[in-house]
Amino acid sequence: LVAAAKMSSSNSIRELARGAIYKSLPFGKKEMLAEMNEEHTMYANALDFDDCGKKLLCILASKSSDELEWDEELLVNAYSNNIDYTSTTIQFNVATQIFFTVRISKYHRGKS
C-alpha cells in the first residue's frame, strides 16, 4: 500500500508542476534551476506510469491560450518546447506538441 501511494498519478503532476516552476523563475542561477527542472521532470516521468501527466498536458495544450488559467499556462509553456530527441522531457514535449498541432489544424480548417 505504501508503494502504491508513492506511485500515484498526482505525484507525477506535482513533479511536472515543480519542474515548470523552476523553469519559469526569472531569478536565480540558471544552471542550478535547469538541473532542478530536469531532476523533477525525470522524476515525474518515472512516476507517470499511468500517463496521467501526459494526458493532462494533452488536455491543456488542446485549449486555446485565453481558456487557460495561469497555472495551466505555466505547465503548457514549460513542456511545449521544440522536440529534442535527447531530452529527458521528450515524452511531455510530444504530449503538448500533438495537441498544439491538432488545435492549429482545426483552426486553419475553420478559416477556409
N, C-alpha and C positions, 0 to 999 in steps of 0.2 A: 504493500500500500504506500509506503514512503517513497519507493522508487517511482511509482505511478504519479504521485503528487509532484515529484521533481521534474517529471517529463510531461507536464501539462501544456496544452497549446497556449495558454495565457502567458506562460514563461517565454515562449518564443516571441510573442508580440511585445512583451515587456522589453526583451533584449533588443528587438528591432527599434523600439522607441528610444532606448538608451543610445544606441548607435546613431540614430537620426539626430538626437540632441547634441551629441558630441560633434557630429559633422557640421551642425549649423551654428555652433558657438562662434561669435565674431571676435573672441579674445582668447588668449592662452597660447601655449606653444603648439603650433600646427602639427608638428611631428608627433607630439605626445597625444594630441586629440585624435589624429589619424590612427595611431596604434590602438587607442581605446575604442574607436569606432570599429576597427577591424576585429578586435577581440570580441566585442559584443555581437557583431554580425556573424562571426564564425560560431559563437555560442548559440545564437538564435537559429542558425541553420542546423546545428546539431539537435536542438530541442524541437525543431519543426517537423517531427516525424509524421504528423498528420496533415502537413501542408497548410495548416491554418494561417500561418503568417503570410504565405504566398497568396492564399485566397483573399486575405484582407487587402493586400497590395493590389491585386487584380480588381477587386471591387472598387477600391478608392480611385485607382487610375482610370476606371471607366466613367467616373463622374467628371463633369466639367469643372474647371477651376473655381467658378463662382458658387458651386454647390458644396465645396469642401470647407470644413471647419479648419481652424488654424493648425490643430494637431494632425489632422488628416493630410493637410497640405505639406506639413513638415515631413511626414513619412513618405509621401509620394515623391517629393523633391529629393529626399535623401537616397532613394533607390531607383531613380529614373535616369541615371547616367547612361551614356552610350555603353553598349555591352562590351566588356573586356573579358575575353575568354579565360584569362589567367587570374581574374579577380576572385576573391573569396565571397563576393556579393553577387556572383553571376546569377544564381537562382532567383534572387529577389529582383535583380535588374531585368531579367527576362520576364518575370511576372508583371512588372509595371509596363514594360515596352509592348507586350502583346496587347494590352488593353488600350494603350495610347494609340497604337496602330489601328485597332478596331474603331475607336472613337473618331479618329481623324478620317478614316474611310467612310464612316457613316455620315459625317459632316459634309464631305465632298459629294457623296451621292445625293444628299438632300438639297444641295445647291444647284445640281444640274437639271 
